[in-house]
């Protein structure tokens, strides 16, 4: 079986590329840089369902992405979460949060108006992030 990205993730994001375990997506949500890591495994819903070595790899990739957002965007806080209530496919959100964002200090879920980033801004941010992601070992740009 080959990896297939859930249709909702596919429609709500731009694919940036792949790390050794995860596909890296950029949310179209207009709220700050918002990256999503999706392990390229079929029928996976929970982190603890990964073999131990892949759990560690997910943490390494997650930490690298969180550091990238913190260092390059001077975020006030990095929110990391794997909810999966609407999209069962395992995916981990990494959201750069700022004290001036529309949802601060609350969670983003249910606290934004769902506005998507303009296409030209999405493409520009995607290219910037691909450049930054190239500094993470094993990243392959889409």
Residue pairs with C-beta under 8 A, 6 or more apart in sequence:
1 42
1 43
2 42
3 23
3 40
3 41
3 42
4 42
5 15
5 23
5 25
5 38
5 89
6 87
6 88
6 89
6 91
8 86
8 87
9 25
9 36
9 38
9 87
9 89
9 91
12 27
12 28
12 29
13 25
13 26
13 27
13 28
13 36
14 25
14 26
14 28
14 122
14 123
14 126
15 23
15 24
15 25
15 142
16 24
16 25
16 26
16 35
16 126
16 129
16 130
16 133
16 141
16 142
17 23
17 24
17 130
17 133
17 139
17 140
17 141
17 142
18 24
18 40
18 139
18 140
18 142
19 37
19 61
19 64
19 133
19 136
19 138
19 139
20 57
20 61
20 137
20 138
21 39
21 40
21 54
21 57
21 58
21 61
22 37
22 38
22 39
22 40
22 58
22 61
22 92
23 37
23 38
23 40
24 35
24 36
24 37
24 65
24 133
24 139
25 35
25 36
25 37
25 38
25 91
26 33
26 34
26 35
26 36
26 122
26 125
26 126
26 129
27 34
27 35
27 36
27 93
28 116
28 117
28 122
29 108
29 112
29 114
29 115
29 116
29 117
30 115
30 116
30 117
31 95
31 101
31 102
31 103
31 108
31 112
32 73
32 75
32 95
32 96
32 97
32 98
32 101
33 69
33 73
33 75
33 95
33 96
33 125
33 129
34 93
34 94
34 95
34 96
34 108
35 65
35 69
35 93
35 94
35 95
35 129
36 91
36 92
36 93
36 94
37 58
37 61
37 62
37 65
37 91
37 92
37 94
38 89
38 90
38 91
38 92
39 50
39 54
39 58
39 90
41 50
41 54
41 90
44 50
44 89
44 90
45 84
45 88
45 89
45 90
46 84
46 90
47 55
47 58
47 82
47 90
47 92
48 55
49 90
50 58
58 92
61 136
62 80
62 92
62 94
64 136
65 94
65 133
65 136
66 78
66 80
66 94
68 129
68 132
68 133
68 135
68 136
69 75
69 78
69 94
69 95
69 96
70 78
70 96
72 132
73 96
75 96
75 97
75 98
76 97
76 98
76 99
76 104
77 97
78 94
78 95
78 96
78 97
79 93
79 94
79 95
79 97
79 107
79 108
80 92
80 93
80 94
80 95
81 92
81 93
82 90
82 91
82 92
82 93
83 93
83 109
84 90
84 91
95 108
97 103
97 104
97 108
98 104
99 105
102 111
102 112
102 113
103 111
103 112
116 122
117 125
130 141
130 142
133 139
133 141
134 141
